[in-house]
Amino acid sequence: GPHKNLSETQVFNKIYPVWTYSYLALLFPVFLATDYLRYKPVVLLQGLSLIVTWFMLLYAQGLRAIQFLEFFYGMGTATDIAYYSYIYSVVDVNLYQKVTSYCRSATLVGYTVGSVSGQVLVSVAGWSLFSLNVISLTSISIAFGTAWFLPMPQKSLFFHHVSSQQLGCEMKVMDCKNGSAVQDHPNVQRVPGWEDETKVPLNGEGHSSEQQEQKVDIVKVLRDLWQDFLQCYSSQTMLCWSVWWALSTCGYFQVINYAQGLWEMVLPSHSMDIYNGAVEAASTLLGAVAVFVVGHIKTSWAMWGEVALALFSFLIAAAVYIMDTVSNIWVCYASYVVFRIIYMLLITIATFQIATNLSVERYALVFGVNTFIALALQTLLTLIVVDASGLGLDIFTQFMIYASYFAAISLVFLGSGIYSIVRAYRR
């Protein structure tokens, strides 16, 4: 458009990939820094990163400047973990379920209100996209100012453990290798949210005057994390759901990142009114309803989980294929809504299946690792398929590859599920 004068090729193949690379590169350092700095400084860094992002989105010009913008946006998304970690660090463990519900609800309400109000302001009031981004910048600035008044936590989870006696009282302790419960405190009945489950606490309370002790603590934390990693992923059930999590999240990120680019090619926004905001709001709300419903479904996920993943992954592949091949914007919209509903449904089931086998510390580790693997796969896919230095494929060919990707996931889990069922019946 006239604000930036960038071509579709520049946006899809040279600008968007920078976010993926930045997110991957910053995720692990932020994972440790969040806990080490005790959350609040990283919450402030997130707010500052998003302010820079939206200020540049409004006023920066040129390809290099917009690529730099994507780096700051990658920093903003990588530091998202600090917000949820902070919440858990300042409340008692028996309030975890309640504050998790509040956080998920706030995110859902904010996303929906933003999508609906943006659609109304564009379609009814005739506002420009520039004006919508001014509202976004104002909103983020208010959030950044609010964060300064948050109290500074005095403890964190990994770098300075609480005593083992206190841990025994506060945490649910599980045997990750065989998936059986060893101890379960009644106050820790936590229900995971339906998205962004990688945003969980880290641990870093340090004594700035004792540099040597800090270094020893870091080494010990990394060693303990590695031992927990090996123990958790030795469980076949944990490994299965985690593999699906990483593979599907990779494809999900690619589709939602480039969906509006696809819609722009199907129906250019300057030719008539578009309803992208309304579609985003509808998919979010319907996805939330599906997540609520799945919480009341009683089934043996241990037996039928892999087959369910295979069937639903096939439906996702079909939705992406239809979105790509049917040159009708309303069909694209409907397929996108179906795609997001199914993904939110499955990721909630996967989250629950993984979380029920984990203590709070391992919960942070496993979801962090799963997201890191998803981002690594996404980076590889972006580098080969999207990036101008790779194949640099057009948007329609990209979506055909994404549909094939989900179809391959479906076949893998179908084979694995049938094998598991046959083996179970033989036993």
Salt bridges, closest charged atoms under 4 A:
ASP80 OD2 - LYS199 NZ 2.94
ASP196 OD2 - LYS199 NZ 2.49
GLU197 OE2 - ARG104 NH2 3.45
ASP217 OD2 - HIS160 NE2 3.79
ASP224 OD2 - LYS220 NZ 2.98
ASP228 OD1 - ARG362 NH2 3.26
GLU280 OE1 - ARG340 NH1 3.14
GLU361 OE2 - HIS161 ND1 2.93
